[in-house]
Amino acid sequence: MPKNGSVRGSDEKWAQFRFSVIGPLLAAPPEVGELKEELERLAGKNWRHPITGQWTRFGQSTIERWYYRALNEARDPVGALARKIREDAGTHPSLSMELREALHAQYKQHPDWSYQLHYDNLAVLAKEDTKLGSVPSYITVRRYMRGAGLIKRKRRGRKNTKGVLKAEARFENLEIRSYESEYVNALWHLDFHAGSVMVVDAAGQQHVPQLLGVLDDHSRLCCHAQWYLSETAEDLVHGLCQGFEKRGLPRALMTDNGSAMTAGETEQGLKRLGIHHEKTLPYSAYQNGKQEVFWAQVEGRLLAMLPNTPELTLRQLNEATLAWVEMEYNRKIHSELKRSPLDCFVHDRDVGRQCFPSEELRMSFTAAVRRTQRTSDGTISLNGVRFELPSRYRHLTRVTVRYASWDLSHVYMADERTGEILCRIYPLDKRKNADARRRRKEPIVDVEERPAVGGMAPLLAKLIADYAATGLPPAYLPKDEIKEDNNDE
């Protein structure tokens, strides 16, 4: 029997109603021989049904049973009047073990099916295999599925790829819990979001803008938000660097596995800045749930206030977004933090680092690749464009260069071991080289030039001296040398 108010729902309503009927008898116990008369009086009254609200009556024996049940339960008389739980409650005796196994196997293959679809397919299986037994009603099957945790859920992906299966296994076998970093700038979140409005460019073309949002995990502060016309690594680096310059360098950054997040420029740049790059499991957006909450506020408040006109430009959208972020979102009291994200970001312990200069940030987000130098003209190829190497590096077979794929105007040659920038290199200008003027080659090693010394090589002079010291005659028969000697005389 439930204790200490553990009854809920209709059971609680019935318990309270029954107690209201026999409560006066418990508060003022009748004298000996008067109980029967009091029970008859209560049985003759009309009562509001606790569930339907209709007027009804209850028999004398029923009220008497309620009275003695509450009287004998001194600890919780109200709980004693609740409806008794059936002994077979939750056992689902109408579902055989064979049907349950078939239902579990069916759910494992199709967790996104509705209850009705599971029931219809189970009925077909039972007709084909009589060993499963008869299928109970739809309500019974649905009640069993809910009790067993066979709840309808969306698939993580459209196809049963390795990533989808891994994500579903993780979701099914491991607990999902909310988390929060202990310090400011310990972890940032980054993601793109397709807006529900359209923007028009200078050519009159309409685009679906992509919002880059960067959030601090601990304070929920929006470090930077900006709309772009695409979702590329160039856009990501452009917005992320602004977040760094505004708030400082975080210790870790969490993103999904999009192409912009896994680009060489992004990953190598974060490593050079000492920022740990954490990636969510594929098809597991819940791991970056704070971003999803932020998108809901962007759509529900910011975009809802913008006029739905075809003349909206990207500049107007960004100006409105930054004003909303700085003046409302970052200053509004957060329901979980009980204070604003800005107040939390400013006053809580900060483990971030000071941001580097803009030029150093730009240099950090470059991809380091190796290329083979063409010995004929001292050039290498990058994305179909040939670049000249300084002549002092003409002896190198393979060189390391750093560049951003979206900006070939800044390409640098780097030390393979340390990554240090050696020099900047430029595209090959064939038209300029057609004037036949050539630069003098630079020395490979910077040493002091010495005049050339003639004469016999030291090794050969030593060999001749050693042979002469043996006292042996020359081991050959002279021929033309005799004529040369005579001419000399």
Sequence and secondary structure as in RCSB ss.txt:
>XXXX:A:sequence
MPKNGSVRGSDEKWAQFRFSVIGPLLAAPPEVGELKEELERLAGKNWRHPITGQWTRFGQSTIERWYYRALNEAR
DPVGALARKIREDAGTHPSLSMELREALHAQYKQHPDWSYQLHYDNLAVLAKEDTKLGSVPSYITVRRYMRGAGL
IKRKRRGRKNTKGVLKAEARFENLEIRSYESEYVNALWHLDFHAGSVMVVDAAGQQHVPQLLGVLDDHSRLCCHA
QWYLSETAEDLVHGLCQGFEKRGLPRALMTDNGSAMTAGETEQGLKRLGIHHEKTLPYSAYQNGKQEVFWAQVEG
RLLAMLPNTPELTLRQLNEATLAWVEMEYNRKIHSELKRSPLDCFVHDRDVGRQCFPSEELRMSFTAAVRRTQRT
SDGTISLNGVRFELPSRYRHLTRVTVRYASWDLSHVYMADERTGEILCRIYPLDKRKNADARRRRKEPIVDVEER
PAVGGMAPLLAKLIADYAATGLPPAYLPKDEIKEDNNDE
>XXXX:A:secstr
   TT   HHHHHHHHHHHHHHHHHHHS   TT HHHHHHHHHTS EE TTT  EE   HHHHHHHHHHHHT SS
 HHHHTS    TTTTT TTS HHHHHHHHHHHHH TTS HHHHHHHHHHHHHH GGG     HHHHHHHHHHTT 
     SSSS  HHHHHHHHHHHHS       SSBTS EEEEEEE SS EE TTS EE  EEEEEEETTT  EEEE
EEESS  HHHHHHHHHHHHHHH B SEEEE S TTTSSHHHHHHHHHTT EEEE  TT GGGGHHHHHHHHHIII
IIHHHS   TT  HHHHHHHHHHHHHHTGGGS  TTTSS HHHHHHHS B  B    HHHHHHHS EEEEEE BT
TTTEEEETTEEEE  GGGTT SEEEEEEETTEEEEEEEE TTT  EEEEEEE  HHHHTT        SS     
    S  HHHHHHHHHHHHTT   SS  SHHHHHHHHH 
